[in-house]
Amino acid sequence: MSGYTMEPATPLDISPRTLPPSDRWSPAFAVPAPVCRFENFLGADRAAALLEYATAREEEFTAGTVLDPLTGQVSRKGRDSLVLPVTSEVFSAHLADCLPLVQEVLGHRAALTRSLTVLTAHGEGGHFGIHTDASRVRDVSTAVSAVYYLHRTPRGFGGGQLRLYDTVVRDGRARPAESYRTVEPDHDTIAFFPAGAFHEVVPSTCPSGRFADHRFTLTTWISADESPAGPPEPAPPRIWRWLSDAAEGTRPLHDVTEDHDGARPVPLPPSDPATRLAFPDTGPTGRA
């Protein structure tokens, strides 16, 4: 039992001496990056086939790179991973069918019409330092990043979590915060989040050293066409603009004509009304 009495407490006043008034109240505003996560995204059979595809292509993977936003130079600074650019009509169709729900959850309304995708593998010491995905997309204020996770069972690696950093807004300026939320790299799950959000992959371990025991992902960047036709898109939600402002220093100053990991854009198909995901109908009682 608690050591406190059960009698009603007497209200106390917090005096101005304890909490003095101020002529200016300006707290820092911390905005968590919105995230939407699906479990069992492809299903056991498709996930197993995709993992088999990835592990059979060890010799085709190359070292992952980063793009310096100021100089446009490509390097491996802050990143230790293997990548393989890929395309998939089936995976693109799955993305298209869940995007309406993803956009509703993330508070996002811009048209998303194309994607870039790479297979990645993280082994012993694999990591990717704090960054945004501004080098992958035309407009970081409207683009969405997605990370789909694959691994053998039992898991042959440790670590490798995704950290999504909050954004602090103070005096009209946005910057990445020190606080973050963590996404576990669980098999056959996918996480969607704004491309302007600062994030990192924490170091992984792989005691066996075998390629089949690595942490695998399909990492995708979803955006609008390079030269959108028709009327201009509505302004992105305020939270997305703050994320974009904080990411501005990571946006390449030079025109980037090719992806630095060799991925090529492919159009997203229209979502299929028969398979498109939506919020479950839980009925008037709130129970499924």
Residue pairs with C-beta under 8 A, 6 or more apart in sequence:
26 170
26 171
28 168
28 169
28 170
29 168
29 169
29 170
30 166
30 167
30 168
30 169
30 177
30 179
31 166
31 167
31 168
31 169
31 239
31 242
31 243
32 164
32 166
32 181
33 164
33 165
33 166
33 167
33 181
33 193
33 194
33 197
33 198
33 199
33 243
34 105
34 106
34 107
34 193
34 194
34 239
35 106
35 164
35 181
35 183
35 191
35 192
35 193
36 101
36 102
36 105
36 106
36 191
36 192
36 193
37 183
37 189
37 190
37 191
37 192
38 98
38 189
38 190
39 186
39 188
39 189
40 188
40 189
41 47
41 94
41 148
41 188
41 189
41 190
42 50
42 91
42 94
42 148
42 188
43 188
44 188
46 90
47 150
47 187
47 188
50 150
50 218
51 150
51 151
51 152
51 216
54 84
54 119
54 121
54 150
54 216
55 211
55 212
55 216
57 84
57 119
58 211
60 84
61 82
61 83
61 84
61 119
61 121
62 82
62 83
62 84
62 262
63 76
63 81
63 82
63 83
64 76
64 79
64 80
64 81
64 82
64 83
64 118
64 120
64 128
64 261
65 74
65 75
65 76
65 79
65 83
65 260
65 261
66 74
66 75
66 76
66 77
66 78
66 79
66 131
66 135
66 260
67 73
67 74
67 135
67 252
67 256
67 260
68 74
68 75
68 77
69 134
69 135
69 249
69 250
69 251
69 252
69 253
70 253
72 252
72 253
72 254
72 256
74 260
78 128
78 129
78 131
79 127
79 128
79 129
80 122
80 125
80 126
80 127
80 128
81 120
81 121
81 122
81 126
81 127
81 128
81 201
82 120
82 121
82 122
82 123
82 214
83 118
83 119
83 120
83 121
83 261
83 262
84 118
84 119
84 120
84 121
85 117
85 118
85 119
85 259
85 261
85 262
85 263
85 264
86 117
86 118
86 119
86 218
86 263
87 117
87 264
87 266
88 117
89 269
91 117
91 148
91 218
91 220
92 115
92 266
92 268
92 269
93 269
93 272
95 115
95 146
95 220
95 222
95 268
96 268
96 269
96 270
96 271
96 272
97 271
97 272
97 275
97 276
97 277
98 276
98 277
99 112
99 144
99 222
99 268
99 271
100 271
100 276
100 277
100 278
101 276
101 277
101 278
101 279
102 108
102 144
102 192
103 109
103 112
103 144
104 279
105 192
106 144
106 192
106 193
106 194
107 237
107 239
107 240
108 142
108 144
108 194
108 236
108 237
108 240
109 234
109 236
109 237
110 142
110 224
110 233
110 234
110 236
111 224
111 228
111 233
112 142
112 143
112 144
112 222
112 223
112 224
112 268
113 223
113 224
113 225
113 267
113 268
114 222
114 223
114 224
114 225
114 265
114 266
114 267
114 268
115 220
115 221
115 222
115 223
115 265
115 266
115 268
116 136
116 220
116 221
116 259
116 263
116 264
116 265
116 266
117 218
117 219
117 220
117 221
117 263
117 266
118 218
118 219
118 261
118 262
118 263
119 216
119 217
119 218
119 219
120 216
120 217
120 218
120 219
121 211
121 214
121 215
121 216
122 157
122 160
122 201
122 204
122 206
122 214
122 215
123 157
123 204
123 206
123 209
123 211
123 213
123 214
123 215
124 204
124 205
124 206
124 207
124 209
125 203
125 204
125 205
126 160
126 201
126 203
126 204
126 206
126 214
126 215
127 200
127 201
127 202
127 203
127 204
128 200
128 201
129 200
130 165
130 176
130 198
130 199
130 200
131 198
131 199
131 200
131 250
132 140
132 195
132 196
132 197
132 198
132 199
132 247
132 250
133 140
133 143
133 145
133 195
133 196
133 221
134 140
134 195
134 196
134 247
134 248
134 250
134 251
134 252
135 250
135 251
135 252
135 256
135 260
136 143
136 145
136 195
136 221
136 223
136 259
137 143
137 195
137 221
137 223
138 223
138 224
138 226
139 223
139 224
140 195
140 196
140 244
140 247
140 251
141 196
141 236
141 240
141 241
141 243
141 244
142 223
142 224
142 233
142 236
142 240
143 194
143 195
143 196
143 221
143 222
143 223
143 224
144 192
144 193
144 194
144 195
144 221
144 222
144 223
145 192
145 193
145 194
145 195
145 197
145 199
145 219
145 220
145 221
145 222
146 190
146 191
146 192
146 219
146 220
146 221
146 222
147 162
147 183
147 190
147 191
147 217
147 218
147 219
147 220
148 189
148 190
148 217
148 218
148 219
148 220
149 185
149 186
149 187
149 188
149 189
149 190
149 215
149 216
149 217
150 187
150 188
150 216
150 217
150 218
151 157
151 185
151 187
151 213
151 214
151 215
151 216
152 212
152 213
153 187
155 187
156 206
156 207
156 208
156 210
156 212
156 213
156 214
157 204
157 205
157 206
157 213
157 214
157 215
158 204
158 205
158 206
158 207
159 202
159 203
159 204
159 205
160 185
160 201
160 202
160 203
160 204
160 215
161 182
161 183
161 184
161 185
161 201
161 202
162 182
162 183
162 185
162 191
162 199
162 200
162 201
163 180
163 181
163 182
163 183
163 199
163 200
163 201
163 202
164 180
164 181
164 182
164 183
164 193
164 197
164 198
164 199
165 176
165 177
165 178
165 179
165 180
165 197
165 198
165 199
165 200
166 176
166 177
166 179
166 180
166 181
167 174
167 175
167 176
167 177
167 197
167 198
167 242
167 243
167 246
168 174
168 175
168 176
168 177
169 242
173 245
174 242
174 243
174 245
174 246
175 246
176 198
176 246
183 191
185 215
185 217
193 199
194 240
194 243
195 221
195 223
196 240
196 243
196 244
196 246
196 247
197 243
197 247
198 246
198 247
204 215
206 213
206 214
206 215
207 213
222 268
224 233
235 241
236 244
280 288
282 288
